[in-house]
Amino acid sequence: MTTPPLILASTSPFRRQLLARLGLPFEAANPAVDEALLPGEKPEAGALRLSEAKARAVVSLHPDALIIGSDQVACLDGQVFGKPGTHENAVRQLQTMRGRRVNFFTGLCLLDASSGRAHRRGVPTLVTFRDLTDTEIESYLRQEQPYNCAGSAKSEGLGIALIARIDGEDPNALIGLPLIALCDLLRLENVPVIPSLP
């Protein structure tokens, strides 16, 4: 039985780098999905919905593929911290999160485009931020410019210095693609994540 093509519905270079670690051939496609949460939508439910929406957005281009969608939201006391977009927004986000524990919740979907069957998984990562000074926040943002990262903290770079503690089941989830959960979902679709040697 041949394995269907694997598509990553994301333009994120970080998600591409993570998926490449599995050694499976894949292509990336731009899902071009509005990432805003719906009115009254819980952050975790929104991340799961958006992960599937991203996967479904590229089905017409890859009708015989297995498609991976992923979305992440950072939330604290019911407040959602998305991609800041600007320096000023990033300053406000980090000032609010300093000294606090924030849930970076990653929604993951593996969609079989030919059948429409979707497997979804939510992976929380609890991040405790250091009690940062305004000067540290400003210096960090000027150096890293993480304006396209949920919560303004790029943990795979200098952003790790903002963090006092990380609690979660998969360190990759914080970067945006929970590989442990993805391996589970690929196995459900009979994809040999560790192929047999010839």
C-alpha positions in Angstrom: 0.0 0.0 0.0 1.4 3.4 -1.0 1.4 6.2 1.5 -0.5 9.3 0.4 1.5 12.5 0.0 2.0 14.5 3.1 1.2 18.2 3.1 1.9 20.8 5.8 -0.7 23.5 5.6 1.5 26.2 6.9 3.9 28.9 5.8 5.8 28.8 9.1 9.5 28.0 8.6 9.6 26.7 12.2 6.8 24.1 11.6 8.6 23.0 8.4 11.9 22.5 10.3 10.1 20.5 13.0 8.3 18.3 10.5 11.5 17.7 8.6 12.9 16.1 11.8 10.7 13.0 11.1 12.4 12.4 7.8 9.2 12.0 5.9 8.8 13.6 2.5 6.4 16.5 2.5 5.4 19.7 0.8 4.1 22.9 2.4 1.1 24.8 1.2 -0.3 28.2 2.3 -3.7 27.7 3.9 -4.5 31.5 3.9 -7.0 31.2 6.8 -8.3 34.0 9.0 -6.8 33.1 12.4 -9.2 35.2 14.4 -11.2 33.5 17.1 -15.0 33.6 16.7 -17.1 35.7 19.1 -17.3 33.9 22.4 -15.1 31.0 21.2 -12.8 29.5 23.9 -9.1 29.7 23.0 -8.6 26.0 23.0 -11.6 25.3 20.9 -10.5 28.0 18.5 -7.0 26.5 18.1 -8.5 23.1 17.3 -11.0 24.6 14.8 -8.3 26.6 13.1 -6.0 23.6 12.8 -8.7 21.8 10.9 -9.7 24.8 8.9 -6.1 25.2 7.7 -5.9 21.6 6.7 -9.2 21.8 4.8 -8.2 25.0 3.1 -5.7 23.2 0.9 -7.7 20.1 0.1 -8.6 21.3 -3.4 -4.9 21.5 -4.3 -4.0 18.2 -2.7 -7.2 15.9 -2.9 -5.3 12.7 -2.3 -3.0 13.8 0.5 -2.7 13.6 4.3 -2.8 17.2 5.4 -1.4 18.6 8.6 -2.9 21.7 10.1 -1.7 23.4 13.3 -2.6 26.5 15.2 -1.5 28.0 18.5 -3.0 30.4 20.9 -1.5 31.8 24.1 -4.1 32.5 26.9 -4.0 33.9 30.4 -7.0 34.3 32.6 -9.3 34.0 29.6 -7.4 36.7 27.6 -5.9 35.6 24.3 -2.5 36.7 23.1 -2.1 36.2 19.4 0.6 37.3 17.0 1.3 40.9 18.2 2.1 42.3 14.7 3.7 45.5 16.1 6.3 46.4 18.6 3.8 48.2 20.8 1.5 45.2 21.0 4.4 42.9 21.8 5.5 45.2 24.7 2.0 45.1 26.1 1.8 41.3 25.8 5.1 40.7 27.6 4.3 43.2 30.3 1.0 41.4 31.0 2.6 38.0 31.0 5.7 38.7 33.1 5.8 36.7 36.3 2.7 34.8 35.2 1.9 31.3 33.9 0.5 31.3 30.4 -1.0 28.4 28.4 0.3 28.1 24.9 -2.3 25.7 23.5 -1.5 24.1 20.2 -4.3 22.6 18.1 -3.2 19.8 15.6 -5.2 18.2 12.8 -4.3 15.4 10.4 -6.8 15.3 7.6 -7.3 12.5 5.0 -8.3 14.7 2.1 -9.7 11.8 0.0 -12.1 10.6 2.7 -12.6 13.9 4.7 -11.7 12.1 7.9 -10.0 14.4 10.4 -8.0 13.5 13.6 -7.6 16.4 16.0 -5.5 16.7 19.1 -4.9 19.6 21.6 -1.6 20.0 23.3 -1.3 22.5 26.2 2.1 23.9 27.2 2.3 25.9 30.4 5.0 28.6 30.3 6.0 30.6 33.4 7.6 33.9 32.4 10.3 35.6 34.4 9.4 38.8 36.2 10.9 40.9 33.4 11.8 44.5 33.6 10.6 47.0 31.0 14.2 47.4 29.8 14.6 43.6 29.4 11.4 43.5 27.4 12.4 46.3 25.2 15.9 44.9 24.6 14.5 41.5 23.8 12.0 42.8 21.3 14.6 45.0 19.5 16.9 42.0 19.1 14.4 39.2 18.3 11.4 41.1 16.7 9.0 38.2 17.4 6.0 40.0 16.0 4.7 37.0 14.1 4.8 34.7 17.2 1.8 34.1 19.5 2.6 35.7 22.8 5.6 37.6 21.5 8.1 35.0 22.8 10.2 32.9 20.3 11.4 30.1 22.6 13.6 28.6 19.9 15.6 31.8 20.0 16.5 34.4 22.6 12.9 34.2 23.9 14.0 31.2 26.0 15.7 33.8 28.3 12.2 35.2 29.1 11.0 31.9 30.5 11.5 30.5 34.0 9.8 27.2 33.4 8.0 25.1 30.8 5.5 22.3 31.6 4.2 20.2 28.8 4.1 16.8 27.1 6.0 17.8 24.0 8.7 20.5 23.8 8.0 20.9 20.1 4.4 22.0 20.8 5.6 25.4 22.1 7.4 26.0 18.7 4.1 25.2 16.9 4.0 21.6 15.9 3.6 18.8 18.5 5.5 16.0 16.9 4.6 13.4 19.6 0.9 13.9 18.9 1.5 14.0 15.2 3.3 10.6 15.3 0.2 9.2 17.0 -2.1 10.6 14.4 0.1 9.4 11.5 0.1 5.9 12.9 -3.8 6.1 13.0 -3.5 6.6 9.2 -1.0 3.7 8.8 1.9 6.0 8.0 5.2 4.3 8.9 6.9 7.1 10.9 9.9 4.8 11.4 10.0 2.9 8.1 11.6 -0.5 7.9 15.1 -0.7 6.4 15.4 -2.5 3.1 
